[in-house]
């Protein structure tokens, strides 16, 4: 009898999983290449020597403004926002067991935008837009969970209710802009498209602190997420506390979404696509969290580079680029889905 492995008729042999370290190395090299291109290029070209001198504190005032004041914080924000959104997308897609269950599709990102806009338009001095974004995202998540109670998070009803809520909140956002002063409305409208152009080091610092605090919580629940992907009955049989785990993961994912939205506005596609791309590249049955975060960071960094250079010297909001790509990806995802 042949020693070659056989499979039953009509079945394909299972594909072997790729080593995560190899994929992370490739993503790291891509991130470095994109970062170098972003910092050195543009309408103001900075030589490698000029960038190095600025980093050492010996640059010219012009180089310092462009490299240290504009390009480096934008680069850091792209990596952090991309990683945060991708991680939040991985959590929500696992909890809903649906590739469409990402925060930008089910209304949580729009809710974060509503909270941040409300703070800016109403002018609550004691509350920062970041806090408003988190509260708005948490409120949106609470409404979705309340309206879908009894159905469980792993149901199509959760996605449908989230889509409806997102559409309603988008109208609220438009209304808030119409009630704002003209100069505030112009800034808010640009921010609503999703943009990294005005991100500065204080924004990066808040975002970095939030990601550093919340990302380890998700990683600590990595095993629970993998078990939840198999279904509630299996998770309960394996000793996972379903209610507490869901609450913790939803709050953490909403926090990541709110922090990313406060820094750059509502950016679509990254949370939707990064988990599925990482899963397909690694050929993994579950969403790989670290690879997903790295994929999201590289995706947003590449999209922001396109936004800067596509119509240069005119710079597009990165949300327009990710939205255009995300629309095509969503259409492909729906067409190829079995149901």
C-alpha positions as CSV (number, residue, x, y, z in Angstrom):
1,X,0.0,0.0,0.0
2,X,1.3,3.5,-0.9
3,X,2.7,5.5,2.0
4,X,1.4,8.7,0.4
5,X,-1.3,10.4,2.5
6,X,-4.8,10.0,1.0
7,X,-8.0,12.0,1.5
8,X,-11.6,11.1,0.9
9,X,-13.2,11.9,-2.3
10,X,-14.2,15.5,-2.8
11,X,-12.0,16.7,0.1
12,X,-8.8,18.8,-0.2
13,X,-5.8,18.1,2.0
14,X,-5.6,20.6,4.8
15,X,-3.1,23.4,4.2
16,X,-0.2,23.7,6.6
17,X,-0.1,26.8,8.7
18,X,2.7,29.2,7.9
19,X,5.1,30.2,10.8
20,X,4.0,33.5,12.3
21,X,7.6,34.6,12.7
22,X,8.2,34.5,9.0
23,X,5.0,36.5,8.2
24,X,5.9,39.1,11.0
25,X,9.4,39.5,9.5
26,X,7.9,40.2,6.1
27,X,5.5,42.7,7.6
28,X,8.3,44.3,9.5
29,X,10.4,44.8,6.4
30,X,7.4,46.3,4.6
31,X,6.7,48.7,7.4
32,X,10.4,49.8,7.4
33,X,10.3,50.4,3.6
34,X,7.0,52.3,3.8
35,X,8.3,54.4,6.7
36,X,11.5,55.3,5.0
37,X,9.6,56.3,1.8
38,X,7.1,58.3,3.9
39,X,9.8,60.3,5.9
40,X,12.2,61.0,3.0
41,X,9.7,61.7,0.2
42,X,7.0,64.2,-0.4
43,X,6.9,67.8,-1.6
44,X,9.7,68.6,0.8
45,X,12.4,66.1,0.2
46,X,14.6,65.3,3.2
47,X,17.9,63.5,2.7
48,X,18.8,60.6,5.0
49,X,21.5,62.8,6.5
50,X,19.0,65.6,7.2
51,X,16.7,63.1,8.9
52,X,19.5,61.7,11.0
53,X,20.6,65.2,12.0
54,X,17.1,66.0,13.1
55,X,16.8,62.9,15.1
56,X,20.1,63.8,16.8
57,X,18.9,67.3,17.6
58,X,21.3,68.9,15.1
59,X,18.9,69.5,12.2
60,X,17.9,72.8,10.5
61,X,14.7,74.5,11.7
62,X,13.0,73.5,8.4
63,X,14.0,69.9,8.6
64,X,13.0,69.7,12.3
65,X,9.5,71.1,11.5
66,X,8.9,68.7,8.6
67,X,10.6,65.5,10.0
68,X,10.0,65.8,13.7
69,X,6.9,67.9,13.8
70,X,4.9,66.5,10.8
71,X,6.1,63.2,9.3
72,X,7.3,61.2,12.3
73,X,4.1,61.8,14.4
74,X,2.0,60.9,11.3
75,X,4.1,57.8,10.8
76,X,3.7,56.7,14.5
77,X,0.0,57.5,14.4
78,X,-0.5,55.3,11.3
79,X,1.1,52.4,12.9
80,X,-0.7,52.7,16.2
81,X,-4.1,53.5,14.7
82,X,-3.8,50.6,12.3
83,X,-2.7,48.2,15.0
84,X,-5.5,49.3,17.4
85,X,-8.3,49.1,14.8
86,X,-7.1,45.7,13.5
87,X,-7.0,44.3,17.1
88,X,-10.5,45.6,17.8
89,X,-11.7,44.1,14.5
90,X,-10.2,40.7,15.5
91,X,-12.0,40.8,18.8
92,X,-15.4,41.8,17.4
93,X,-15.2,39.3,14.5
94,X,-14.4,36.5,16.9
95,X,-17.2,37.4,19.3
96,X,-19.8,37.7,16.5
97,X,-18.2,34.8,14.5
98,X,-18.8,36.8,11.4
99,X,-16.2,38.4,9.1
100,X,-18.5,41.5,8.8
101,X,-18.5,42.0,12.6
102,X,-15.9,44.7,12.7
103,X,-16.3,48.0,14.6
104,X,-16.5,50.1,11.4
105,X,-19.3,47.9,10.0
106,X,-21.5,47.4,13.1
107,X,-21.5,51.1,14.1
108,X,-19.0,51.2,17.0
109,X,-16.6,53.4,15.1
110,X,-19.4,55.8,14.1
111,X,-20.5,55.8,17.7
112,X,-17.0,56.9,18.7
113,X,-17.1,59.6,16.1
114,X,-20.4,60.8,17.5
115,X,-19.0,61.0,21.0
116,X,-15.9,62.9,19.9
117,X,-18.0,65.3,17.7
118,X,-20.4,66.0,20.6
119,X,-17.6,67.0,22.8
120,X,-16.1,69.3,20.1
121,X,-19.3,70.9,19.0
122,X,-20.9,71.4,22.4
123,X,-17.6,72.6,23.7
124,X,-17.3,70.7,27.0
125,X,-14.0,72.0,28.2
126,X,-13.5,69.5,31.0
127,X,-13.9,66.5,28.6
128,X,-11.4,65.6,25.9
129,X,-12.5,64.3,22.5
130,X,-10.7,61.0,23.4
131,X,-13.0,60.5,26.4
132,X,-16.0,61.4,24.2
133,X,-15.0,58.9,21.6
134,X,-14.7,56.1,24.1
135,X,-18.0,57.0,25.7
136,X,-19.7,57.1,22.3
137,X,-18.3,53.8,21.2
138,X,-19.3,52.2,24.6
139,X,-22.8,53.6,24.2
140,X,-23.1,52.2,20.7
141,X,-21.9,48.8,21.8
142,X,-24.3,48.9,24.8
143,X,-27.3,49.6,22.5
144,X,-26.3,46.8,20.1
145,X,-25.9,44.3,22.9
146,X,-29.2,45.4,24.5
147,X,-31.1,45.1,21.3
148,X,-29.6,41.7,20.5
149,X,-29.9,40.2,24.1
150,X,-30.9,36.6,24.0
151,X,-29.6,36.1,20.5
152,X,-25.9,36.0,21.7
153,X,-23.1,38.0,20.2
154,X,-22.4,35.2,17.7
155,X,-25.5,35.9,15.6
156,X,-26.2,37.7,12.3
157,X,-28.7,39.8,14.2
158,X,-25.8,41.6,16.0
159,X,-24.3,42.6,12.6
160,X,-27.6,43.8,11.2
161,X,-28.5,45.8,14.3
162,X,-25.0,47.4,14.3
163,X,-25.3,48.4,10.6
164,X,-28.7,50.0,11.3
165,X,-27.3,51.8,14.3
166,X,-24.3,53.0,12.4
167,X,-26.5,54.5,9.7
168,X,-28.6,56.4,12.3
169,X,-25.5,57.7,14.1
170,X,-24.0,58.9,10.8
171,X,-27.1,61.1,10.5
172,X,-26.5,62.4,14.0
173,X,-22.9,63.2,13.1
174,X,-24.1,65.3,10.1
175,X,-26.6,67.1,12.3
176,X,-23.9,68.0,14.8
177,X,-21.7,69.4,12.1
178,X,-24.6,71.6,10.9
179,X,-24.9,73.0,14.5
180,X,-21.2,73.8,14.8
181,X,-19.6,77.2,14.0
182,X,-18.2,77.4,10.4
183,X,-14.5,77.0,11.4
184,X,-15.3,74.0,13.7
185,X,-17.5,72.4,11.1
186,X,-14.8,72.5,8.5
187,X,-12.3,70.9,10.8
188,X,-14.9,68.3,11.9
189,X,-15.9,67.5,8.4
190,X,-12.3,66.7,7.4
191,X,-11.8,64.7,10.6
192,X,-14.9,62.7,9.8
193,X,-13.3,61.5,6.6
194,X,-10.4,60.0,8.6
195,X,-7.1,61.9,8.4
196,X,-3.6,61.6,9.9
197,X,-2.5,65.0,8.5
198,X,-3.0,67.0,11.7
199,X,-1.9,64.3,14.2
200,X,0.8,65.6,16.5
201,X,2.9,64.2,19.3
202,X,0.4,64.8,22.1
203,X,-2.2,62.8,20.2
204,X,0.4,60.0,19.6
205,X,1.2,60.0,23.3
206,X,-2.4,59.5,24.3
207,X,-2.9,56.8,21.7
208,X,0.3,55.0,22.6
209,X,-0.6,54.9,26.3
210,X,-4.1,53.5,25.5
211,X,-2.7,50.8,23.2
212,X,0.0,49.9,25.7
213,X,-2.7,49.5,28.4
214,X,-5.3,47.7,26.4
215,X,-3.4,45.5,24.0
216,X,-1.9,43.2,26.7
217,X,-5.5,42.6,28.0
218,X,-6.5,41.2,24.6
219,X,-3.4,39.1,24.4
220,X,-4.1,37.7,27.9
221,X,-7.5,36.6,26.6
222,X,-6.0,35.0,23.5
223,X,-6.9,31.5,24.5
224,X,-10.4,32.5,25.4
225,X,-10.9,34.2,22.0
226,X,-9.7,31.0,20.3
227,X,-12.2,28.9,22.2
228,X,-15.1,31.4,21.7
229,X,-14.5,31.1,18.0
230,X,-15.6,27.5,18.3
231,X,-19.0,28.4,19.8
232,X,-20.5,29.2,23.2
233,X,-21.2,25.6,24.1
234,X,-17.7,24.5,23.5
235,X,-16.3,27.6,25.4
236,X,-18.5,26.9,28.4
237,X,-17.5,23.3,28.4
238,X,-13.9,24.2,28.5
239,X,-14.4,26.5,31.5
240,X,-14.4,30.0,29.8
241,X,-16.6,32.4,31.8
242,X,-18.7,33.6,28.9
243,X,-20.4,36.7,30.3
244,X,-17.3,38.2,32.0
245,X,-15.0,37.5,29.1
246,X,-17.4,39.1,26.6
247,X,-17.8,42.2,28.8
248,X,-14.0,42.6,29.2
249,X,-13.2,42.1,25.6
250,X,-16.0,44.4,24.3
251,X,-14.9,47.2,26.7
252,X,-11.2,46.8,25.6
253,X,-12.0,46.6,21.9
254,X,-14.3,49.7,22.3
255,X,-11.4,51.5,24.1
256,X,-9.0,50.7,21.2
257,X,-11.6,51.9,18.7
258,X,-12.3,55.0,20.6
259,X,-8.6,55.9,21.0
260,X,-7.9,55.3,17.3
261,X,-11.0,57.3,16.2
262,X,-10.1,60.3,18.5
263,X,-6.7,60.4,17.0
264,X,-7.5,60.1,13.3
265,X,-11.2,60.1,12.9
266,X,-13.4,57.1,11.7
267,X,-11.2,55.1,9.4
268,X,-12.8,52.1,7.7
269,X,-11.6,48.9,6.1
270,X,-8.6,48.2,8.4
271,X,-10.6,46.6,11.2
272,X,-12.6,44.7,8.6
273,X,-9.8,43.3,6.4
274,X,-6.7,42.9,8.6
275,X,-8.0,40.0,10.7
276,X,-9.1,38.0,7.7
277,X,-6.0,38.8,5.7
278,X,-3.8,37.7,8.6
279,X,-5.9,34.5,9.0
280,X,-5.6,33.6,5.3
281,X,-1.9,34.4,5.1
282,X,-1.1,32.2,8.1
283,X,-3.7,29.6,7.1
284,X,-4.9,29.6,10.6
285,X,-8.3,28.4,11.8
286,X,-8.4,31.3,14.3
287,X,-7.6,35.0,14.1
288,X,-3.9,35.5,15.0
289,X,-3.8,38.6,17.2
290,X,-0.2,39.7,16.9
291,X,-0.1,39.2,13.1
292,X,-3.4,40.9,12.8
293,X,-2.2,44.0,14.6
294,X,1.0,44.1,12.4
295,X,-1.1,43.6,9.3
296,X,-3.4,46.5,10.3
297,X,-0.4,48.8,11.0
298,X,1.1,48.1,7.6
299,X,-2.2,48.4,5.8
300,X,-2.9,51.9,7.2
301,X,0.7,53.0,6.7
302,X,0.5,52.0,3.0
303,X,-2.9,53.6,2.6
304,X,-1.6,56.9,4.2
305,X,1.3,56.9,1.8
306,X,-1.1,56.6,-1.1
307,X,-3.2,59.4,0.3
308,X,-0.2,61.6,0.4
309,X,1.2,60.9,-3.0
310,X,-1.7,60.0,-5.3
311,X,-2.8,63.5,-6.1
312,X,0.3,65.4,-4.8
313,X,0.6,68.2,-3.8
314,X,-3.0,67.7,-2.8
315,X,-3.3,65.3,0.1
316,X,-6.3,63.1,0.5
317,X,-7.8,62.0,3.8
318,X,-6.6,58.5,4.4
319,X,-10.2,57.4,5.2
320,X,-11.1,58.1,1.6
321,X,-8.4,55.7,0.4
322,X,-9.3,52.9,2.9
323,X,-13.0,53.4,2.2
324,X,-12.5,52.9,-1.5
325,X,-10.4,49.8,-1.0
326,X,-12.8,48.6,1.7
327,X,-15.8,48.9,-0.5
328,X,-14.3,46.6,-3.1
329,X,-13.1,44.2,-0.4
330,X,-16.5,44.1,1.2
331,X,-18.2,43.4,-2.1
332,X,-15.7,40.5,-2.7
333,X,-16.3,39.2,0.8
334,X,-20.0,39.1,0.3
335,X,-19.9,37.5,-3.1
336,X,-17.6,34.7,-2.1
337,X,-19.3,34.0,1.2
338,X,-21.3,30.8,1.3
339,X,-24.3,32.6,2.8
